[in-house]
Amino acid sequence: MIACLPVHRTYVDAVSGPSQRDQRAIETAVAEARKQNPRTAHEIFDFIRDTLLFRNVEEFRPEDRSGLREFVMKFQQLTGPVMAKGVGDTAFYVYNRLVSLNEVGGRPEQFGADVEDFHHSNVERLQNWPHSMLATSTHDTKRSEDVRARIQVLSEIPKEWQAALTRWSRLNAYHRIRLNGTAAPDRNDEYLLYQTLLGACPDAPISTQDLQQFQGRVLAYMEKATREAKVHTNWVNPDEDYEHAVRHFVQAALDDHANNLFFRDFQQLQRRVAFYGRLNSLTQTLLKLTSPGIPDFYQGTELWDYSLVDPDNRRPVDYELRRSLLQQLEERLSQAEYDPVPVLQELLECPADGRLKLFLMLTVLNFRRRNVSLFNDGNYVPLTLSGER
Amino acid sequence: MNHACAFARTLDTEKIVVVVPRLPVALTDGKEIWPLESETWQKTAVELPPEITAGVFRNLFTGEKVSTEIFDQKHRIFMAKVLRSFPLALLVR
């Protein structure tokens, strides 16, 4: 029944009873559990449902009722961690169709949303939770906002992506190791690796030192990802042979050697994905800054941030760099008060340095500060487009 | 009409319009260029509802002035004008 629960937890209490949302969640979960276990007596499911919804309190002896309440409270505390471990920390490392969708609270089975959906959720947020936090990266996200923005580019170029995968797996086939009659790493982990590389790779030009550092991050990531997936290895009983095969594969794929044909081919698509990823990132940043809700910025995301899950996203942030870029940008803009376009052109010409994102945050946050109530209490009006694009 | 998203935030006389591009690869035919050209946007425009009346907006990022235009009996803002120098816009009334 916990596995079938459509939410992380419910908040039923003995005094006020279940909310409509909680009632629906529990009824759905019990009905689903019953369907999946046709040989278990119906009465058991009915009993669990009625108990969790406090419908059968009268059937318990008065002296047992505090124990009943405690059971329901305990049960509700349990479902959250089970969902977190089972979905976010296991299934999200196994179902790798497009990993930018595998975010805590996300629904990877829902592949994309249209503009109508976006407007609808903004209208709903303004109505019900107008000051809720809009977070795109946190210390607990699986991938930083800019990594997701890159990976999402793949959803636009499925043929190119598929052709690249075919070439890459052929170029790297030699680095897989035979283990118990099958090749390791398996296709699913290899597929996760390629998406991870596209998302997290530093921008060109990549020095030997950059590549070495990147290799270290990817090795640590793949160890965590394969253990969380629990398919070939896991935290409790790590499979040393499989993990060795993964390490070997990653090291070979990211080997700084002239005849590493994979990495040369990879960089072609990486450049493309990175270019469009930046545009997606800018869009995401502006939407976060202006949609109903309160924008939140995780440390380091003032510039492009290509970090993966923790501990990768808890590395020290170069605040000195950010401070000096911010100061320079503010000076340039105040000098160019009447025509910032030349400054913007310069930023657009060197998009990899991240100043575009910094500019957007600086400009819109200053504007927000001067127009607090427009953003905190203002209406939201979806606008219609017309024309070719 | 699939390649942009636009909305307004309004409070009494304060009004802003936010415009962002969407699905950028197809929008730029995969050329790895910023979607700024009028070639990119052609006649794509944001329609303005009655509560956001016609007039002149200021582009917060570029400082450029953008006027609404009447086209097909509706007040519109053309993308090719709004996104001439920067690929996203926040327009202030």
Interface residues (C-beta under 8 A of the other chain):
Chain A: V115 F118 H119 N122 V153 E156 I157 R271 R272 F275 Y276 L279 N280 L282 T283 L286 L287 T290 S291 Y338 D339 P340 V341 L344 Q345 L348 F359 L360 T363 V364 F367 N371 S373 L374 F375 D377 G378 N379 Y380 V381 P382 L383 T384 L385 S386 G387 E388 R389
Chain B: M1 N2 H3 A4 C5 A6 F7 A8 R9 T10 L11 E14 I16 V17 V18 V20 P21 R22 L23 P24 V25 A26 L27 G30 E32 W34 P35 T40 W41 Q42 K43 T44 A45 V46 E47 L48 P49 E51 I52 L60 F61 T62 G63 E64 D72 K74 R76 M79 S85 F86 P87 L88 L90 V92
